Amino acid sequence: MRTFRVVLLVLLVMGLCSCKSASREKEAAAIFAKANAVWAETAETSNEWTDVYVKAFSAENREQFPANRAALQTSADKIVNILNEEARLTNEAIPQYEQAIALVTNEQHRKGMSLLISSLRKELESHEFLKLQMRLASDESIVDAKTFEERFLRLGAQFGKSRDESQRQFDEGRRILGIE
């Protein structure tokens, strides 16, 4: 899904560049392209943390908690570090996107791109639920698999809800921009 988003944003930049519009639009497209280059790096980090997460926090591994606490902590630390790097890259790209939007004169493009940026911010928020989920492995007050699972699933549901909202904003931004 992340790679698909990057491709869509690149297509948007190409569309802006191909227009024979004012220099402001061309400047916006150039800034947008730079932001895309930064943000595109998050595709790799997203795949990386997802792979670790799926392997380490499978239902079978969660059932073994707290016997495998140390292994889960190691994986959780790795995931949090990757999420932090993804957040750094996203937070580096967002101001560039905002700078580009300020130069766009077409109100519909501005609205669509603003929704795409809002989607990125919402995705960053969703990652906070994952980080909280990862902290469960280190929480010494959790001493049984049932409690661990309940808290893990509750935070997972919050992550999913936030991620779904991010996807809705992204899809609406694409719709407004005519990228379907």
C-alpha positions in Angstrom: 0.0 0.0 0.0 2.8 2.4 0.8 4.5 1.9 -2.5 1.1 2.5 -4.2 0.9 5.9 -2.4 4.4 6.9 -3.5 3.5 6.1 -7.1 0.4 8.2 -6.9 2.2 11.1 -5.5 4.9 10.9 -8.2 2.1 10.8 -10.8 0.6 13.9 -9.3 4.0 15.7 -9.5 4.4 14.6 -13.1 0.9 16.0 -13.8 1.7 19.3 -12.3 5.0 19.5 -14.2 3.3 18.7 -17.5 0.9 21.6 -17.2 1.8 24.7 -19.1 0.9 26.8 -16.1 2.5 29.7 -14.2 5.9 29.5 -12.7 4.3 29.2 -9.2 2.9 25.8 -10.3 6.3 24.7 -11.7 8.0 25.8 -8.5 5.3 23.9 -6.5 5.9 20.8 -8.6 9.7 21.0 -8.0 9.2 21.3 -4.2 6.6 18.5 -4.3 9.1 16.3 -6.1 11.7 16.9 -3.4 9.2 16.1 -0.7 8.2 12.9 -2.6 11.8 11.8 -2.7 12.1 12.1 1.1 8.7 10.5 1.7 9.4 7.6 -0.7 12.1 6.4 1.7 9.3 5.6 4.2 8.1 2.7 1.9 11.2 0.7 2.8 10.9 1.5 6.6 7.2 0.6 6.5 7.9 -2.8 5.0 10.8 -3.3 7.4 8.7 -2.7 10.6 5.8 -4.7 9.2 7.9 -7.7 8.6 9.4 -7.6 12.1 5.9 -7.0 13.6 4.2 -9.9 11.8 7.0 -12.4 12.8 7.5 -11.3 16.4 3.9 -10.6 17.5 2.1 -13.5 15.9 -0.8 -14.9 17.9 1.4 -17.9 18.9 4.2 -15.7 20.2 1.7 -13.6 22.2 0.3 -16.7 23.8 3.8 -17.5 25.1 4.0 -14.2 27.0 5.7 -13.6 29.5 8.1 -16.5 28.9 9.3 -14.8 25.7 9.3 -11.3 27.1 12.9 -10.7 26.3 12.5 -11.7 22.7 9.4 -9.6 22.3 11.2 -6.6 23.9 14.1 -6.9 21.4 11.6 -7.0 18.5 9.6 -4.2 20.0 12.7 -2.0 20.3 13.6 -2.6 16.7 10.1 -1.7 15.6 10.0 1.5 17.6 13.4 2.5 16.1 12.1 1.9 12.6 8.9 3.8 13.3 10.9 6.7 14.7 12.9 6.8 11.5 9.7 6.7 9.4 8.3 9.5 11.5 11.5 11.5 11.0 11.3 11.2 7.2 7.5 11.9 7.1 8.0 15.0 9.3 10.8 16.1 7.0 8.5 15.8 3.9 5.4 17.4 5.4 6.7 21.0 5.5 7.9 20.7 2.0 4.5 19.5 0.9 2.9 22.5 2.7 5.3 24.8 1.0 4.4 23.4 -2.4 0.6 23.7 -1.6 1.1 27.3 -0.8 2.2 27.9 -4.3 -0.6 26.0 -6.0 -3.3 28.2 -7.5 -5.9 25.6 -8.4 -8.2 25.4 -5.3 -9.2 21.8 -6.1 -5.5 20.7 -6.2 -4.9 22.6 -3.0 -7.8 20.8 -1.3 -6.8 17.4 -2.6 -3.1 17.8 -1.6 -4.1 19.1 1.8 -6.0 15.9 2.3 -3.0 13.8 1.3 -0.9 15.7 3.9 -3.6 15.2 6.5 -3.5 11.5 5.7 0.3 11.5 6.4 -0.3 13.2 9.8 -3.0 10.7 10.7 -0.7 7.9 9.8 1.9 9.3 12.2 -0.7 9.4 14.9 -1.6 5.7 14.2 2.1 4.8 14.7 1.8 6.1 18.3 -0.6 3.3 19.0 1.9 0.8 17.7 4.6 2.3 19.9 2.3 1.9 22.9 1.6 -1.7 21.8 5.4 -2.3 21.7 5.8 -0.9 25.2 3.5 -3.7 26.5 6.4 -6.2 26.2 8.4 -4.1 28.7 5.6 -3.5 31.1 6.5 -5.5 34.2 3.0 -5.1 35.6 1.7 -7.4 32.9 2.4 -10.9 34.1 0.1 -13.1 32.1 -0.7 -13.8 28.4 -4.4 -12.9 28.8 -3.7 -9.4 30.0 -1.0 -8.9 27.4 -3.4 -10.0 24.7 -6.3 -7.8 25.8 -4.1 -4.7 25.9 -2.4 -5.6 22.7 -5.6 -6.1 20.8 -7.1 -2.9 22.3 -4.2 -0.8 21.0 -4.3 -2.7 17.7 -7.9 -1.7 17.3 -7.0 1.9 18.0 -4.2 1.7 15.4 -6.6 0.2 12.9 -9.2 2.9 13.4 -6.6 5.6 13.0 -5.1 3.9 10.0 -8.5 3.6 8.4 -9.1 7.3 8.8 -5.7 8.0 7.2 -6.7 5.8 4.2 -10.1 7.6 3.9 -8.4 11.0 3.8 -5.9 9.7 1.2 -8.6 8.2 -0.9 -10.6 11.4 -0.8 -7.6 13.5 -1.7 -7.0 11.2 -4.7 -10.6 11.5 -5.7 -10.5 15.3 -5.6 -7.3 15.3 -7.6 -8.8 12.9 -10.1 -6.3 10.1 -9.4 -8.3 6.9 -9.2 
